[in-house]
Amino acid sequence: MKAIQLTAPRTLSVTDTEPAEPGPDEVLVRVGLLGLCGTDLGFFDGSSNYLRDGLKSYPFVLGHEWLGTVVQTGPGADAGLLGRRVSGHNFRVCGRCAYCRQGRIRSCPDRSEVGVLGPRPGVGAELISVPVDTLTLIPDGLSDMAGALLEPTAAAMHAVDRLAVTSADRVAVLGAGTLGLAAAQVARAIGADTLVFDPQPAARALAAELGLRAQPGPTETDREGYDAVIEASGNEAAVRSAVGLVASGGRIAQLGTPHHTVDGFDAAALVIRDVTLHGVLSGIGYWERLVDLVASGAVNLDALVDRVYPLDELDAAFARLADGGRVRPKVLVRMAPQLPVPGAA
């Protein structure tokens, strides 16, 4: 099979390698679509904090967002999965520690994250072996593109849930990228009065296309005006401004990941105004609820996709990913055609 190897900054190759046989309670998946995000861009250009902090090192197979079709089942795996479209989360945990026993696998101290954290290869390959308990079935009503976007956008669902957003809340979302637009749509589906902030006209235009209100940045009238604030960009200025937007007694979700320490963050204001700050990692546990919202039409993920590139145009895909002027945030790569599975119903 073919796999995407990243061997150094801006050095990609498509290599031939043997696929791993699915082990007990695993399935072999033919990957159809690979999603690229800011984390992948940081690995590609060498700026990633994972590289800087020694949490990931070259060479490795990149990728952690995907959609595919089950083509083989391992021992103990349900044969009924054969031929089903699936996606799945990228955490691999010990299963033994106190956190895992409590179901808090995001906190497992020995966890790895496929294609991101630790030595495991990513999903940027034509075939991958995946534990059944990490999978989500993709219903017929969802497109392949929407299925490939569940991994990042489930984290947005997590952020809204952590803030316990209700229809009575005013919600500010900082950043109209993949995470921000997903979070804003989820908050709107709950009935919350939601406003998106983004300085880029193209991003605001896409928000408007999705029926969301958007403006370039906070004004004086926005100060301390929001019960819940979701920082979805990781931009240092946006991280600082979240504190000024949240009302006394309100809640902030830090969903975006700053790649540096944020100078000038007003932590004292959090104390003085009794504000709760949540760091949000991953969307594990929120996939099924997100699937329901997408299937109902309340959340549109297809509209977030800019372009799907063939595997032999990887350099163009990363150039597009680095282009901050594109209208839609998501870039995908077609890894392999989704072929019928012999014997599948």
N, C-alpha and C positions, 0 to 999 in steps of 0.2 A: 504494500500500500504506500501511498504518498503521505508525507507529514511535513509540516512547516517548521524548520529549524531556525532559531535565532542564535547566531554564533558570536555576535559582537554588535555594538551600536550600528544601526543602519545596514546590517549584513544579514540578509535572509536567504535561505535556500530551501527548495522543495526536494526532499530526499526520499529514497525508497527504503522501507524498513518492514520487518515482519510484524503483523498485528498480534497483539496479545490474545491468547485464548481466554474466553470467559471462565472464571473460576466459580466456586460454589456461590450460589445466590447472585450471580452476575449475568449480564447479557452483553452480546457483541452488537454494537450499533454502527450502522453506516451513517456518518455525519453528512447531512445535507447542507446546512448553513452554519457558518461560524460568524459570530458577532465580534466586532472590534470596538474597543472603548478607550478611554483615556489611560487606563492602566496599561493596556497593550502598547499605546503610543509611547508611554514613558519607558517601557522595556525596549521599544524599537529605537528611540533616539538616545537612550542611555541616561535619561533624567530621573528615572523612577527612584523613589525612596526605598523600595524593596531592594534594589541593587545597591544603593548607597549604604543601607544598614546591614547588608550581608544576608538578607532573607531570601534572596534569589541570585543565581549567578549563571552566566553563559557557560556552555550552550544549553538550550532547552527547547522543547516543543511548546510554542505559545498557544494561548487560547483558553477561555473558560466560559464562553457563552455559545450555546449551540442548540441545534435541533437535528434529529435524525430518526432513523427507522431501525427497529430491532431486526437483526438478520440471523441471530443464533442465540440460544439460551444455554447457560451453564448448568451444572448439577444443582438441583433444588430450585431453580428459577421457573416461574410459571410459563409453560409452553404457550399459553394464550397471549403472551406478549409478542410473539413472533408476528412481524408485519405491522406492529403498531408504531405510530409516530410518538416520539417521546422527547423530553428535555429533562435536565436535572441540575441539581445544585452541585457545587464543586468542592464541598468540604469532605475530608476524609479524617475520621477521628479514631481515638483509641478504643472507645466503647467500654472502658473499664473505670475511668476516673469518676470522682464524685459528680462532676458536671455532666458527664455522659449519662450516668445512672439517673440523674434528675431530668434528662431530656434537654439539657442546655448545651447542645453540642457546639454552638458558636464559641463557647468559653473553654473548650477542651484545650489544655496546655500543650498537648502533643498533636494538635490538628495540623494538617496540611491543606492547602487550597490548590486544587488542580490548576496548573498553568500560572499560578500567582505566588504562592508561598510554599517553600519546601521543594524537595527534589522530584516530585511526581511530574511526569510530562503532561502538557496541556492537551486540549481536545482538538487542536489544529491538525487533524489527521482524517484520512478517509474512513478509518475504522477505529473504534475505541471500545474497551471493556469497561462496563459501568455497573456498580452495585445496584441491585433492584431497589433497595430502600432509599436511593437518592433520586429516583425517577418520578416524573409527573407525566401522565398520559395527556396527549393533545387531542381535544375533541375535534370532530369533523368541522365544526363551525369556525375554528381558528385557522388562519393562514400559517404557512411555514414561517413567514417573517415574524408574525406575532409570537409564535412558539419560540423562536430564537431570541426574542427580547424578554422572555419571562425572567431569566436570571437577574439582569440588572434592575428591571422594574419591580420585581417582588421586594427589593430593598426599599423602594418608595412606599410600597404598601406597608411595610414594617414601620417606617417613619411615621406615617399617619396613625397607625395603630398605637405606637408608643406614646404619641401625644394625646391619645384618647379623643380625637377630633369628633365633634358633634355638629349637628345642624345649627346650633346656636353660636358657633365659633366664627370669628374672623381669622382667616388663615393667610399668611404671607409666604410665598415661595420664592426664594432667591436662586435664580438660574433657570433658564428655559432650555436646558439640554434634555437628554433622555430621562434622567432621574427627576428633574424638576417638573417636566411636563407630565410625567406619569403620576407624580405625587399630587400635582394640582388637579388632575382629572379624578383621582381617587377621592380627594377631599371634596371636590364638587359633587361627586356621586353620593356622598354622605349628606349633602345639602349645605355644607359650609360656604360662607361668603369668602371667595378665594381670589387673591390677586397675585399675579406673577410679576417679578421684577427681573429685567435683563437689559443691559445697555445696548445690545445688538438689535438693530431694526429687523433683520431677518428672523431672529429668534422670536421677537414679539409678533411678527406676522404669522409665524407658525402657531403660536399660542392663540392668536385670534382665529385662525383657521379651525382650531379645535374648540372654539367657542369659549375660550378663557379670556378674562380681562388681564391686560398687561400694560406696564409702563416702564420707562427706562431705569428709574431708580426712586428711592424714597424721597418724599418731600417732607416739609415740617409737619404737615397734617397727618403724616403716617407715623410720626414718632409715638412710641408706646401705644400703638393702636391695635395690636393684634394679639389675640389669645394664644395662637400657636404660630410659630415661625419655623419653616423648614429651609435650612441652608443646603442647597443641592448642587452647588457649583465647586466648592473647595477653594474658591477665590478668596484671598486673604482679606480684601476690602469687604467682600460680602459677609465673611465670617464676623468681622468687627461690627458691621451694620446690623446684624441680627439682634444684637443686644439692645440697640436703640429702638428697634421695631416692636419688641415684645412688651406686652402690658405687664403691670405689676401682678404677680401671682401666675403669670403665663408660663408657657413651655416652649423650649427650642429643641429641635432635632438637628444635630449635625450629621447630615447625610453625605455631603460631599467630603472628599479627603484632601485637605491641604498638604502639599508636599514639603512644607517648611513650617517652623514655629511661627505662629501669628503674633507679631509684635503689636502692641496697643490694644489687645483684647481686654475689655473692661470687665474683669471678673468681679470687681467690687460691686458693680451695678447689679449683677446677678444676686448677690447677697442682700443688698439694700432693698431690692424690689421683689425678693422672694421668688426668683425665677428658677425653674427646673430645666437643666440642660441634659439632653440625652445624646450619647454617641450611638449611632445606628450602624450595625454591621450585618450585611447580608439580608436576604429575605426568606431564609429557611423557615418553614412553617406558615408561610403566607401565599404560596403558589396557588393553591386550590381556590382561595378567595379571589385572587387576581384573575385567574382563568374565568371564573364566573362573571366578573365585571367586564372583561374583554368580550366574552361570548354574548353578553347582554347588550353590548354597544356603548356602555357607559364609559369605557376606556378604549381609546383608539391607539393601538401600537403601530399599526401599519403606516400611519402618517408620519412616524418618526424616522422612517428609513429613507436615506438619501439615495443609495445605490447599492446594487449587488454586483460584485466583481467576480470574474472567473478566477480560478486558482492560479492561472499563469499570468495574472496581472496584479500580483501582490504589491509590488512597488507602487503602482498607481493607487491601490486601495489605501496604503499608508499615507501617500501624498494627499489623498482626499481627506483622510482622517485628520491630518494636520492642518487642513485648510479651515481656518476659523470663520470664513465667509460663507460656508455652505448653508443652505436654508434649513435642511433637516439634519439632525445630529448623528444618525446611526449609519454606519458603513458595515456591510456584510460581505462575506466571501462564500462563493459556492464551492464546497469541498468535493461533493460527489453527487451525481443525479440520484434522486430517490426512486430506485428501481423496485418493481414488484418482487415480493419475496416468494420463492417457490413453496407451495404447500400452505401459504397463509390464507386464511379465510377472507 
